[in-house]
Amino acid sequence: MDRIVLDVDSTLARAWRNVTPSVRARYEEKINAVLRGLKEVEFDRLLDEAGRIAANNGLTEEKLDALLNEED
């Protein structure tokens, strides 16, 4: 695991410092899930943009299939 730093207001920081380890672990899991979801959304956007660029440059599903089925 890696650590990241998030800026939060002082009330939230104080509450976080005072929470029990079991509650903290549950919230860390939830925060990880949210951040993973953001990463997936960004990746989906990247793929969508790549698809648009390819289509604008003339790549069709048929051409893609032909390229993928070519033998080296």
C-alpha positions as a printed NumPy array, in Angstrom:
array([[  0.   ,   0.   ,   0.   ],
       [  1.038,   3.582,  -0.629],
       [  0.108,   6.622,   1.382],
       [ -1.474,   9.796,   0.031],
       [ -2.198,  13.062,   1.794],
       [ -5.579,  14.763,   1.563],
       [ -6.272,  18.269,   2.811],
       [ -9.404,  18.409,   4.961],
       [-10.85 ,  20.931,   7.37 ],
       [ -9.711,  20.835,  11.005],
       [-12.984,  19.387,  12.315],
       [-12.773,  16.427,   9.967],
       [ -9.085,  15.906,  10.742],
       [ -9.788,  15.88 ,  14.482],
       [-12.635,  13.403,  14.036],
       [-10.382,  11.134,  11.943],
       [ -7.645,  11.159,  14.577],
       [-10.176,  10.192,  17.283],
       [-11.941,   7.378,  15.44 ],
       [-11.334,   3.751,  16.436],
       [ -9.039,   1.608,  14.271],
       [-11.934,  -0.608,  13.144],
       [-14.011,   2.369,  12.009],
       [-10.951,   3.873,  10.32 ],
       [-10.353,   0.605,   8.434],
       [-13.96 ,   0.556,   7.179],
       [-13.691,   4.139,   5.929],
       [-10.322,   3.472,   4.313],
       [-11.936,   0.639,   2.337],
       [-14.73 ,   2.973,   1.223],
       [-12.274,   5.708,   0.241],
       [-10.181,   3.186,  -1.712],
       [-13.302,   2.077,  -3.597],
       [-14.189,   5.67 ,  -4.492],
       [-10.66 ,   6.383,  -5.718],
       [-10.591,   3.14 ,  -7.713],
       [-13.88 ,   4.152,  -9.319],
       [-12.431,   7.505, -10.318],
       [ -9.482,   5.768, -11.923],
       [-11.829,   3.484, -13.871],
       [-13.895,   6.452, -15.05 ],
       [-10.762,   8.227, -16.288],
       [ -9.609,   5.062, -18.073],
       [-13.017,   4.698, -19.725],
       [-12.799,   8.31 , -20.914],
       [ -9.334,   7.654, -22.313],
       [-10.597,   4.631, -24.239],
       [-13.59 ,   6.567, -25.545],
       [-11.328,   9.374, -26.746],
       [ -8.953,   6.894, -28.409],
       [-11.939,   5.327, -30.168],
       [-13.14 ,   8.71 , -31.429],
       [ -9.689,   9.591, -32.739],
       [ -9.367,   6.224, -34.47 ],
       [-12.82 ,   6.574, -36.051],
       [-12.023,  10.115, -37.214],
       [ -8.902,   8.711, -38.868],
       [-10.898,   6.092, -40.761],
       [-10.576,   3.048, -38.518],
       [-13.672,   0.887, -38.715],
       [-14.498,  -2.321, -36.871],
       [-13.821,  -4.261, -40.073],
       [-10.376,  -2.672, -40.492],
       [ -9.589,  -3.297, -36.822],
       [-10.601,  -6.946, -37.128],
       [ -8.407,  -7.321, -40.221],
       [ -5.442,  -5.769, -38.417],
       [ -5.93 ,  -7.971, -35.382],
       [ -6.199, -11.112, -37.53 ],
       [ -3.067, -10.414, -39.593],
       [ -0.252, -12.881, -39.111],
       [  3.186, -11.467, -38.443]])
